[in-house]
Amino acid sequence: MSLFQFGKKKKAETTASASCSAADNGKIYSIKVLGTGCKSCHDQYENTKQAIKKMGLSVEVEYIIDMQKIMEYGVMSMPALVVNKKVVSTGKVLKPNDVLSLLDKLRENQR
């Protein structure tokens, strides 16, 4: 017996991520920085743009400060980084090299 149905939720998340990665085939098509407009959030946005430029990707980085849109992702601490509609980092400012390594790992996992 699973208390609060924790086991069922994990199975659903695994299925969703597997189907998403099969369709993406290692391509990064959407990057968003979620934030409140503070200095840390703006720094995360700039660092992410630098990393994208270094990688040579032609993806536009969105900076979202609308709290209603942020809450749709379930993020409680900002800044947050969303890649291909998946939250990959919350609550800390990543340096450009950290964003680079994170994006490389995501591309490898999606292949």
C-alpha distances in whole Angstrom, upper triangle without the diagonal:
4,6,9,8,10,10,11,14,15,15,17,20,20,21,24,25,26,28,30,31,32,34,35,37,37,39,39,40,39,39,39,39,38,39,41,45,45,47,44,42,46,46,43,44,47,46,44,47,49,46,46,50,50,47,50,47,48,45,46,44,43,43,41,41,40,37,36,36,34,31,31,29,27,30,30,33,36,37,35,36,34,35,34,32,30,30,31,32,32,34,37,40,40,44,45,44,41,40,42,40,37,38,39,36,34,37,36,32,33,35
4,6,5,6,7,8,11,12,13,15,16,17,19,21,22,23,25,27,28,30,32,33,34,35,36,36,37,36,36,35,35,34,36,37,41,41,43,40,39,42,42,39,40,44,42,40,43,45,42,42,46,46,44,46,44,45,42,42,40,39,39,37,38,37,34,32,32,31,28,27,26,24,26,26,29,32,34,31,32,31,31,31,29,26,26,27,29,29,31,33,37,37,40,41,41,37,37,39,37,33,35,36,33,31,34,33,30,30,33
4,5,7,9,10,11,13,15,16,17,19,21,22,24,25,27,28,30,31,33,34,36,36,37,37,37,36,35,35,35,33,34,36,39,39,41,38,37,41,41,38,40,43,41,40,43,45,42,42,46,46,44,47,44,45,42,42,40,39,38,36,36,35,32,31,31,29,26,26,25,22,24,24,27,30,32,30,31,30,32,31,29,26,26,27,28,27,29,32,35,36,39,41,41,37,37,39,37,34,35,37,33,32,35,35,31,32,35
4,6,9,9,9,12,14,14,16,18,19,20,22,24,25,26,28,30,31,32,34,34,35,34,35,33,33,32,32,30,31,33,36,37,39,36,34,38,39,36,37,40,39,37,40,42,40,40,44,44,43,45,42,43,39,39,37,36,35,33,33,32,29,27,27,26,23,22,22,19,21,22,25,28,30,27,29,28,29,29,26,24,23,25,26,25,27,30,33,34,38,39,39,36,35,37,36,32,33,35,32,30,33,33,30,30,33
4,6,6,7,9,11,11,13,15,16,17,19,21,22,23,25,27,28,29,31,32,33,32,33,32,32,31,31,30,32,33,37,38,40,37,35,38,39,36,37,40,39,37,40,42,39,39,43,43,41,43,40,41,38,38,36,35,35,33,33,32,29,28,27,26,23,22,21,19,22,23,26,29,30,27,28,27,28,27,25,23,23,24,26,25,28,30,34,34,37,39,39,35,34,36,34,31,32,34,30,28,31,31,27,28,31
4,6,5,7,9,10,11,13,15,16,17,19,21,22,23,25,27,27,29,29,31,30,31,30,29,29,29,28,29,31,35,35,37,34,32,36,36,33,34,37,36,34,37,39,36,36,40,40,38,40,38,39,36,36,34,33,33,31,32,31,28,27,26,25,22,21,20,18,20,21,23,26,27,25,26,24,25,25,23,20,20,21,23,22,25,27,31,31,34,35,35,31,31,33,31,28,29,30,27,25,28,28,25,25,28
4,6,5,7,9,10,11,13,15,16,17,19,20,22,23,25,26,28,28,30,30,31,30,30,30,30,29,32,34,37,38,39,36,34,38,38,34,35,39,37,35,38,39,37,37,40,40,38,40,37,39,36,37,35,34,34,33,34,33,30,29,28,27,24,23,21,20,22,23,26,28,29,27,27,25,26,25,23,21,21,22,24,24,27,29,32,32,35,36,36,32,31,33,31,28,29,30,26,25,27,27,23,24,26
4,6,5,6,9,10,11,13,15,16,17,19,20,22,23,25,27,27,29,29,29,28,29,29,30,29,31,33,37,38,39,36,34,37,38,34,35,39,37,34,37,39,37,36,40,40,38,40,37,38,35,35,34,33,34,32,33,32,29,28,27,26,23,22,20,19,22,24,26,29,30,27,27,25,25,24,22,20,21,22,24,25,28,30,33,33,36,37,36,33,32,33,32,28,29,30,27,25,27,27,23,23,26
4,5,5,6,9,10,11,12,14,16,17,19,20,22,23,25,25,26,26,26,25,26,25,26,25,27,30,33,34,36,33,31,34,34,31,32,35,34,31,34,36,33,33,37,37,35,37,34,35,32,32,30,29,30,28,29,28,26,24,23,22,20,18,17,15,18,20,23,25,26,23,23,21,22,21,18,16,17,19,21,21,24,27,29,29,33,33,33,30,29,30,29,25,26,28,25,22,25,25,21,21,24
4,5,5,6,9,10,11,12,14,15,17,18,20,21,23,23,25,24,25,24,25,25,26,25,27,30,33,34,35,32,30,33,33,30,31,34,32,30,33,34,32,31,35,35,33,35,32,33,30,31,30,29,30,28,30,29,27,26,24,23,21,19,17,16,18,20,22,25,25,22,22,20,20,20,18,15,16,17,19,20,23,25,28,27,31,31,31,27,26,28,26,23,24,25,22,20,22,22,18,19,22
4,6,5,6,9,10,11,13,14,16,17,19,20,22,22,24,24,25,25,26,26,28,27,30,33,36,37,38,35,33,35,36,32,33,36,34,31,34,36,33,32,36,36,33,35,33,34,31,32,31,30,31,30,32,31,29,28,26,25,23,21,19,19,21,24,26,28,28,25,24,22,21,20,19,17,18,19,22,23,26,28,31,30,33,33,33,29,28,29,28,24,25,26,22,20,23,22,18,18,21
4,5,5,6,9,10,11,12,14,16,17,19,20,21,23,23,23,23,24,24,26,25,28,31,33,35,36,33,31,34,34,31,31,34,33,30,32,35,32,31,35,35,32,34,31,32,29,30,29,28,29,27,29,28,27,25,23,22,21,18,17,17,19,22,24,26,27,23,22,20,20,18,16,15,17,18,21,22,25,28,30,29,32,33,32,29,28,29,27,24,24,25,23,20,22,22,19,18,21
4,5,5,6,9,10,11,12,14,16,17,18,19,20,20,21,20,20,21,22,22,25,28,30,32,33,30,28,30,31,27,27,31,29,26,29,31,28,28,31,32,29,31,28,29,26,27,25,25,26,25,26,26,24,23,21,20,19,16,14,14,17,19,21,23,23,20,19,16,16,15,13,11,13,14,17,19,22,24,26,25,29,29,29,25,24,25,24,20,20,22,19,17,19,19,16,15,18
4,5,5,6,9,10,11,12,15,15,17,17,19,19,21,21,21,22,24,24,27,30,33,34,35,32,29,32,32,28,29,32,30,27,29,31,28,28,31,31,28,30,27,29,26,28,26,26,28,27,29,29,27,26,24,23,22,20,17,18,19,22,24,25,25,21,20,18,17,16,15,13,15,15,18,20,24,25,27,26,29,29,28,25,24,25,23,20,20,21,18,15,17,17,13,13,16
4,6,5,6,9,10,11,13,14,16,17,19,20,20,21,22,23,25,25,29,32,34,36,37,34,31,34,34,30,30,33,32,28,31,33,30,29,32,32,29,31,28,29,26,28,27,27,29,28,30,29,28,27,24,24,23,20,18,19,21,24,26,27,27,24,22,19,18,16,15,14,16,18,21,23,26,28,30,29,31,31,30,28,26,27,25,22,21,22,20,17,18,18,15,14,16
4,5,5,6,9,10,11,12,15,16,17,17,17,17,19,20,22,22,26,29,31,33,34,31,28,31,31,27,27,30,29,26,28,30,27,26,30,30,27,29,25,26,23,25,24,24,25,24,27,26,25,23,21,20,20,17,15,16,19,22,24,25,24,21,19,16,15,13,12,11,14,15,19,21,24,26,27,26,29,29,29,26,24,25,24,20,20,21,19,16,17,18,14,13,16
4,6,5,6,9,10,10,12,13,14,14,15,15,17,18,20,21,24,28,30,31,32,29,27,29,29,25,25,28,26,23,25,27,24,23,27,27,24,26,23,24,21,23,22,22,24,23,26,26,25,24,21,20,20,17,15,17,18,21,23,23,23,19,17,14,12,11,11,9,12,13,16,19,22,24,25,23,26,26,25,23,21,21,20,17,16,17,15,12,13,14,11,9,12
4,5,5,6,9,10,11,12,14,15,17,18,19,21,23,24,28,31,33,35,35,32,30,32,32,28,28,30,29,25,27,29,26,25,28,28,25,26,23,25,23,25,24,25,27,26,29,29,29,27,25,24,24,21,19,20,22,25,26,27,26,22,20,17,15,13,14,12,15,16,19,22,26,27,28,26,28,28,27,24,23,23,21,18,17,18,16,13,14,14,10,9,11
4,6,5,6,9,10,13,14,15,16,17,19,21,24,25,28,31,33,35,36,33,31,32,33,29,28,31,30,26,28,30,27,25,28,29,26,27,23,24,22,24,24,24,27,26,29,29,28,27,24,24,24,21,19,21,23,26,28,28,27,23,21,18,16,13,13,13,16,17,21,24,27,29,29,28,30,29,29,26,24,24,23,21,19,20,18,15,15,16,13,10,12
4,6,5,6,9,10,11,12,12,13,15,17,20,21,25,28,30,32,33,30,27,29,29,25,25,27,26,23,24,26,23,22,25,26,22,23,20,21,18,20,20,21,23,23,26,26,26,24,21,21,21,18,16,19,20,24,25,25,24,20,18,14,12,9,10,10,14,15,18,21,25,26,26,25,27,26,26,24,21,21,21,18,16,17,16,12,13,14,11,9,11
4,5,5,6,7,9,10,12,13,15,18,21,22,26,29,31,32,33,30,27,29,29,25,25,27,25,22,23,25,22,20,23,24,20,21,18,20,18,20,20,21,24,24,27,27,28,27,23,23,24,21,18,21,22,25,26,25,24,21,18,15,12,10,11,11,14,14,18,21,25,25,26,24,25,24,24,22,19,19,18,16,14,14,13,10,9,10,8,5,7
4,6,6,8,10,13,14,16,18,21,24,26,29,33,34,36,36,34,31,32,32,29,28,30,28,25,26,28,25,23,26,26,22,23,20,21,20,22,23,24,27,27,30,30,31,29,26,26,27,24,22,24,25,29,29,29,28,24,21,18,15,13,14,14,18,18,22,25,29,29,29,27,29,27,27,25,23,22,21,19,17,17,16,13,12,12,10,7,8
4,6,9,9,11,12,14,17,20,23,24,28,32,33,35,35,33,30,31,31,28,27,29,28,24,25,27,24,22,25,25,22,22,19,19,18,20,21,22,25,25,29,29,29,28,24,25,26,22,21,24,25,28,29,29,28,24,21,18,14,11,13,14,18,18,22,25,29,29,29,27,29,27,27,26,23,22,22,20,17,18,17,14,13,14,13,9,10
4,6,5,8,8,11,14,17,20,22,26,29,30,32,32,30,27,28,28,25,23,25,24,20,21,23,20,18,21,21,18,18,15,16,14,17,18,19,22,23,26,27,28,27,23,23,25,22,20,23,23,27,27,26,25,21,18,15,12,9,11,12,16,16,20,23,26,27,26,24,26,23,23,22,19,19,19,17,14,14,14,11,9,11,11,7,8
4,6,9,11,14,16,19,22,25,28,32,33,34,34,32,29,30,30,26,25,27,25,22,22,24,21,18,21,21,17,18,15,16,16,19,20,22,25,26,29,30,31,30,27,26,28,25,23,26,26,30,30,29,27,24,20,17,14,12,15,15,18,18,21,25,28,28,28,25,26,24,23,22,20,18,18,17,14,13,13,11,8,9,9,6,5
4,7,10,12,14,17,20,23,26,30,30,32,32,29,27,27,27,23,22,24,22,18,19,20,17,15,18,18,14,15,13,14,14,17,18,20,23,24,28,29,30,29,26,25,27,25,22,24,24,28,27,26,24,21,18,15,12,10,14,14,16,15,19,22,26,25,24,22,22,20,19,19,16,15,14,13,10,10,10,8,5,7,7,5,5
4,6,9,11,15,18,21,24,28,28,30,30,28,25,25,25,22,20,21,20,17,17,18,16,13,16,16,13,13,10,11,10,14,15,17,20,22,25,26,28,27,24,23,25,23,21,24,24,27,27,25,23,20,16,14,10,9,13,13,16,15,18,22,25,25,24,21,22,19,19,19,16,14,15,14,10,11,12,9,7,10,11,8,9
4,6,8,11,14,17,21,24,25,26,26,24,21,21,21,18,17,18,17,13,14,16,13,10,13,14,11,12,8,9,8,10,11,13,16,18,22,23,24,24,21,20,23,21,18,21,21,24,24,22,20,17,13,11,7,6,10,11,13,13,16,19,22,21,20,18,19,17,17,16,13,12,14,12,8,10,11,8,7,11,12,9,11
4,7,10,14,17,20,23,24,26,26,24,21,21,22,19,16,18,18,14,14,16,15,12,14,16,13,13,9,9,6,9,10,12,15,16,20,21,23,22,19,19,21,19,17,21,21,24,24,22,20,17,14,11,8,6,9,12,14,14,17,20,23,23,22,20,21,18,20,19,15,15,17,15,11,14,15,12,11,15,15,12,14
4,7,10,13,16,20,20,22,23,21,18,18,19,16,14,16,16,12,12,15,14,11,14,16,14,14,11,10,7,7,7,8,12,13,16,17,19,19,15,15,18,16,14,18,17,21,20,18,17,14,11,8,6,5,7,10,11,12,15,17,20,20,19,18,19,17,19,18,14,15,17,14,11,14,16,12,13,16,16,14,17
4,7,10,13,17,17,19,19,17,14,14,15,12,10,12,12,9,10,13,11,9,13,15,13,14,11,11,7,7,5,6,9,11,14,16,17,18,14,14,17,15,13,16,15,18,18,15,13,11,7,6,5,6,8,9,10,10,12,14,17,16,15,14,16,14,16,15,11,13,15,12,10,14,15,12,13,17,17,15,18
4,6,10,13,14,16,16,15,11,12,13,10,8,12,12,9,10,14,13,12,15,17,16,17,14,14,10,9,6,5,6,7,10,12,14,15,11,10,14,13,11,14,13,15,15,12,10,8,6,5,7,9,8,10,9,10,11,12,14,15,14,14,16,15,17,16,12,15,17,14,13,16,17,15,16,20,19,18,21
4,6,10,10,12,13,11,8,9,10,7,6,10,10,8,10,13,13,13,16,18,17,19,16,16,13,11,7,6,5,6,9,11,12,14,11,10,13,14,11,14,11,14,12,9,7,6,5,6,9,12,11,11,10,10,10,10,11,12,11,11,13,13,16,15,12,15,17,14,14,17,18,16,18,21,21,21,24
4,7,9,11,13,11,7,10,12,9,9,12,13,12,14,17,17,16,19,21,21,22,20,20,16,14,11,8,6,5,6,8,9,11,9,6,10,11,9,11,8,10,9,7,6,5,6,8,11,13,12,12,10,11,10,9,10,12,11,13,16,16,19,17,15,18,19,17,17,20,21,19,21,24,23,23,26
4,6,7,10,8,5,8,10,9,9,12,14,13,15,18,18,19,21,23,23,25,23,22,19,17,13,11,7,6,5,8,8,11,10,8,11,13,12,13,10,10,9,5,5,7,9,11,15,17,15,15,13,14,12,10,10,11,11,13,16,17,20,18,16,20,21,19,19,23,23,22,24,27,26,26,29
4,6,9,9,7,9,12,11,12,15,16,16,18,20,21,22,24,26,27,28,26,25,22,19,16,13,10,8,5,8,8,11,11,9,12,15,14,14,12,11,10,7,8,10,13,15,18,21,19,19,16,18,15,13,12,13,13,16,19,20,23,21,20,23,25,22,23,27,27,25,28,31,30,30,33
4,7,8,6,6,10,11,10,12,15,15,16,18,20,21,22,24,26,26,25,24,21,18,15,13,9,9,6,10,11,14,14,12,15,18,17,18,15,15,13,10,9,12,14,16,19,22,20,21,18,19,17,15,14,14,13,16,18,19,22,21,19,23,25,23,23,27,28,26,28,31,31,31,34
4,6,5,6,9,10,11,13,14,16,17,19,20,21,23,25,26,27,26,26,23,21,17,15,12,12,10,13,13,17,17,15,17,20,19,19,16,15,12,9,9,12,15,18,21,24,22,22,19,20,17,15,13,13,12,15,16,18,22,20,19,23,25,23,24,27,28,27,29,32,32,32,35
4,5,5,6,9,10,10,12,14,15,16,18,20,21,22,24,26,25,25,23,20,17,16,13,14,12,16,17,20,20,17,20,23,21,22,18,17,14,11,10,13,15,18,21,24,24,23,20,20,17,15,13,12,10,13,14,16,19,18,18,21,23,22,23,26,27,26,29,31,31,32,35
4,5,5,6,9,10,10,12,14,15,16,18,20,21,23,24,24,24,22,20,16,16,13,14,13,16,16,20,19,16,19,21,19,19,16,15,12,8,7,10,12,16,19,22,21,21,17,17,14,12,10,8,6,10,11,14,17,15,15,18,20,19,20,23,24,23,26,28,28,29,32
4,5,5,6,9,10,11,13,14,15,17,19,20,21,23,22,22,19,17,13,12,9,10,9,13,13,17,15,13,16,18,16,17,13,13,11,7,5,8,10,13,16,19,18,18,15,15,12,11,9,9,7,10,12,14,17,15,14,17,19,18,18,22,23,22,24,27,26,27,30
4,5,5,6,9,10,11,12,14,15,17,19,20,21,20,20,18,15,12,11,8,10,10,14,15,19,17,15,18,20,19,20,17,17,14,11,8,11,12,15,17,20,20,20,17,17,15,14,13,12,9,11,12,13,17,16,14,18,20,19,19,22,24,23,25,28,28,28,31
4,5,5,6,8,10,11,12,14,15,16,18,20,20,20,18,16,13,13,11,13,14,17,18,22,20,18,21,22,20,21,18,18,15,12,9,12,12,15,17,21,21,20,18,17,14,14,13,10,7,9,9,10,13,13,12,15,18,17,18,21,22,22,23,26,27,27,30
4,6,5,6,9,10,11,12,14,15,16,18,17,18,16,14,11,11,10,12,13,16,17,20,18,15,18,20,17,19,15,16,13,10,7,8,8,12,14,17,17,17,14,13,11,11,10,8,5,6,8,9,12,11,9,13,15,14,14,17,19,18,20,23,23,24,26
4,6,5,6,9,10,11,12,14,16,17,15,16,13,11,8,8,7,10,11,15,16,19,17,15,18,19,17,19,16,18,15,12,9,10,9,11,13,16,16,16,15,14,13,13,13,12,9,9,10,10,13,13,11,13,16,15,14,18,19,18,20,23,24,23,26
4,5,5,6,9,10,11,12,14,15,15,16,14,12,9,11,10,13,15,18,20,23,20,19,22,23,21,23,20,21,18,15,12,13,12,14,15,19,19,20,18,17,15,16,16,14,10,10,9,8,12,13,11,13,16,16,15,18,20,20,21,24,25,25,27
4,5,5,6,9,10,11,12,14,14,16,14,13,11,13,12,15,17,20,22,24,22,20,23,24,21,23,20,21,18,15,12,12,11,14,14,18,19,19,17,15,13,14,15,12,8,7,6,5,9,9,8,10,13,13,13,15,17,17,19,21,22,23,25
4,5,5,6,9,10,11,12,12,13,11,10,7,10,10,13,16,19,20,22,19,18,21,21,19,21,18,20,18,14,11,11,9,11,11,14,16,15,14,13,12,14,15,13,10,8,8,6,9,9,6,8,11,11,10,13,15,15,16,19,20,20,22
4,5,5,6,9,10,11,10,11,9,8,6,10,10,14,17,20,22,24,21,19,23,23,21,23,21,23,21,17,14,14,12,13,13,16,17,18,17,16,15,17,18,16,13,12,11,8,11,12,9,10,14,14,12,15,18,17,17,20,22,21,23
4,5,5,6,9,10,11,12,12,12,10,13,14,18,20,23,25,27,24,23,26,26,24,26,23,25,23,19,16,16,14,16,15,18,20,20,19,18,17,19,19,17,13,11,9,6,9,11,9,9,13,14,13,15,17,17,18,20,22,22,24
4,5,5,6,9,9,12,11,12,10,14,15,18,21,24,25,27,24,22,26,26,23,25,22,24,22,19,16,15,13,14,13,16,18,18,17,15,15,17,19,16,13,10,9,5,7,9,6,6,9,10,9,11,14,14,14,17,19,19,21
4,5,5,6,6,8,7,9,8,12,14,17,20,23,25,26,23,22,25,25,22,25,23,25,23,20,17,16,13,14,12,14,17,17,17,15,16,19,20,18,16,13,12,9,10,12,9,8,11,11,9,11,14,14,13,16,18,18,19
4,5,5,6,8,9,10,10,14,16,20,22,25,27,29,26,25,28,28,25,28,26,28,26,23,20,19,16,17,16,18,20,21,21,19,19,22,23,21,18,15,14,10,12,14,11,10,14,15,12,14,17,17,16,19,21,21,22
4,5,8,11,12,13,13,17,19,22,25,28,30,31,28,27,30,30,27,29,27,29,27,24,21,20,17,18,17,19,22,22,22,19,20,22,24,21,18,15,13,9,9,12,11,8,12,13,12,12,16,16,15,18,20,20,21
4,6,9,10,13,13,17,19,22,25,28,30,31,27,26,29,29,26,28,26,29,27,24,22,20,17,17,15,16,20,20,20,18,19,22,24,21,19,16,14,11,10,12,10,7,10,12,9,9,13,13,12,14,17,17,17
4,7,9,12,13,17,19,23,26,28,30,31,28,27,30,29,27,30,28,31,29,26,23,22,19,19,16,17,21,21,22,20,21,24,26,24,21,19,17,13,14,16,13,11,14,15,12,12,16,16,14,17,19,19,19
4,6,9,11,14,17,20,24,26,28,29,25,24,28,26,24,27,26,29,27,24,22,20,16,16,13,14,17,18,19,18,20,22,25,23,21,18,17,14,15,16,13,11,14,14,11,12,15,14,12,15,18,16,17
4,7,10,13,16,19,23,24,27,27,24,24,27,26,24,27,26,29,28,25,22,21,17,16,14,14,17,19,20,20,21,24,26,25,22,20,20,16,18,19,16,14,17,17,14,15,18,16,15,18,20,18,19
4,6,9,13,15,19,21,23,24,20,20,23,22,20,23,22,25,24,22,19,17,14,13,11,11,14,16,17,17,18,21,23,22,20,18,18,15,17,18,14,14,17,15,12,14,17,15,14,17,19,17,18
4,6,10,13,16,18,21,21,18,18,21,20,19,22,21,24,23,20,18,16,13,12,11,12,14,16,17,17,18,20,22,21,19,18,18,16,18,18,15,15,18,17,14,17,19,17,17,21,21,20,22
4,7,10,13,15,18,19,16,15,19,18,17,20,18,21,19,16,14,13,10,10,10,11,13,14,14,14,15,16,18,17,15,15,15,13,16,16,12,14,17,15,13,16,18,16,17,20,21,20,22
4,6,10,12,14,15,12,12,16,15,14,17,16,19,18,15,13,12,10,10,11,12,12,14,14,15,15,16,18,18,16,16,17,16,19,18,15,17,20,17,16,19,21,18,19,23,23,21,24
4,7,9,12,14,11,11,14,15,14,16,14,16,15,12,10,10,10,10,12,14,14,15,14,15,15,14,15,16,14,15,16,16,19,18,15,18,20,18,17,21,22,20,22,25,25,24,27
4,6,8,10,8,7,11,12,11,14,12,14,14,11,10,10,10,10,13,15,13,15,13,15,15,14,15,16,15,17,19,19,22,21,18,21,23,20,19,23,24,21,23,26,26,25,28
4,6,9,8,7,11,12,13,14,12,13,13,10,10,11,12,13,16,18,16,17,15,17,16,14,15,16,16,18,20,21,24,22,20,23,25,23,22,26,27,24,26,30,29,28,31
4,6,5,6,9,10,12,13,12,13,14,12,13,13,15,15,18,19,16,18,16,19,18,16,17,19,19,21,24,24,27,25,23,26,28,25,24,28,28,26,28,31,30,29,32
4,5,5,6,9,10,11,10,10,12,11,12,12,15,15,18,19,16,17,15,18,17,15,15,18,19,21,24,25,28,26,23,27,28,25,25,29,29,26,28,31,30,29,33
4,5,5,7,9,10,11,12,14,14,15,14,16,15,18,19,16,17,16,19,19,17,18,21,22,24,27,27,30,28,25,28,30,26,26,30,29,26,29,32,30,29,32
4,5,5,7,9,10,12,14,13,14,12,13,12,15,15,12,14,13,16,17,15,17,19,20,22,24,25,27,25,22,25,27,23,23,26,26,23,25,28,27,25,29
4,5,6,7,6,9,10,9,10,9,11,10,14,15,12,12,11,14,13,12,13,16,17,18,22,22,25,22,20,23,24,21,21,25,24,21,24,27,25,24,28
4,5,5,6,8,10,11,13,11,13,13,16,17,13,13,12,15,15,13,14,17,19,21,24,25,27,25,23,26,26,23,23,27,26,23,26,28,26,26,29
4,5,8,11,13,14,15,13,14,12,15,14,11,11,11,15,15,14,17,19,21,22,25,26,28,25,23,26,26,23,22,26,25,22,24,27,25,23,27
4,5,9,11,12,12,10,11,9,12,12,8,8,7,11,12,11,14,16,18,19,22,23,25,22,19,22,23,19,19,22,21,18,21,23,21,20,24
4,6,9,11,13,10,12,11,14,15,12,11,9,12,12,11,13,16,18,20,23,24,26,23,21,24,24,20,21,24,23,20,23,25,23,23,26
4,6,7,9,7,10,10,14,15,12,11,8,11,10,7,9,12,15,16,20,21,23,20,18,22,22,18,19,23,21,19,23,25,23,23,26
4,7,9,9,12,13,17,19,16,15,11,13,11,8,8,12,15,17,21,23,24,21,20,24,24,21,22,25,24,22,26,28,26,26,30
4,6,7,11,13,17,19,17,15,12,13,10,6,5,8,11,14,17,20,22,18,18,21,22,19,20,24,23,21,25,27,25,26,30
3,5,9,11,15,18,16,15,11,12,9,6,5,7,9,12,15,17,19,17,16,19,20,17,19,22,22,21,24,26,25,25,29
4,7,10,13,17,15,14,11,11,8,6,5,6,7,9,12,14,17,14,13,17,18,15,17,20,20,19,22,24,23,24,27
4,7,10,13,12,10,7,8,5,4,6,8,8,10,13,14,16,14,12,15,16,13,14,18,17,16,19,21,20,20,24
4,7,10,10,8,6,6,5,7,9,9,9,9,12,12,14,12,9,12,13,10,11,14,14,13,15,18,17,17,21
4,7,6,5,4,6,7,9,12,13,13,13,15,15,17,14,11,14,15,11,11,14,14,11,14,17,16,15,18
4,5,5,6,7,9,12,15,16,15,14,16,15,16,14,11,12,13,10,8,12,12,9,10,14,13,12,15
4,5,8,10,13,15,19,19,19,18,20,18,19,18,14,15,16,13,11,13,13,10,11,14,13,11,14
4,7,9,12,14,17,19,19,18,21,20,21,19,16,18,18,15,13,16,16,12,14,17,15,13,17
4,6,9,11,15,16,17,16,19,19,20,17,14,16,16,13,12,15,14,10,13,15,13,12,16
4,6,8,11,13,14,14,17,17,18,15,13,16,16,12,12,15,14,11,15,17,15,15,18
4,7,11,11,12,11,14,15,15,12,10,13,12,8,9,12,11,9,13,14,13,14,17
4,7,7,9,8,12,13,14,11,10,13,12,9,11,14,13,12,15,17,16,17,20
4,6,8,10,13,15,17,13,12,16,16,13,15,18,17,16,19,21,20,21,24
4,7,10,13,16,17,14,14,18,18,15,17,20,20,19,22,24,23,24,28
4,6,10,13,14,11,11,15,15,13,16,19,18,18,21,23,22,24,27
4,7,10,12,9,10,13,14,13,15,18,18,18,21,23,23,24,27
4,6,8,6,6,10,10,10,12,14,15,15,18,20,20,21,24
4,5,5,6,9,10,11,12,14,16,17,18,20,21,23,25
4,5,5,6,9,10,11,12,14,15,16,18,20,21,23
4,5,5,6,9,10,10,12,14,15,17,18,20,22
4,5,5,6,9,10,11,12,14,15,17,18,20
4,6,5,6,9,10,10,12,14,15,16,19
4,5,5,6,9,10,11,12,14,15,17
4,5,5,6,9,10,11,12,14,16
4,5,5,6,9,10,11,12,15
4,5,5,6,9,10,11,13
4,5,5,6,9,10,11
4,5,5,6,9,10
4,5,5,6,9
4,6,5,7
4,5,5
4,6
4
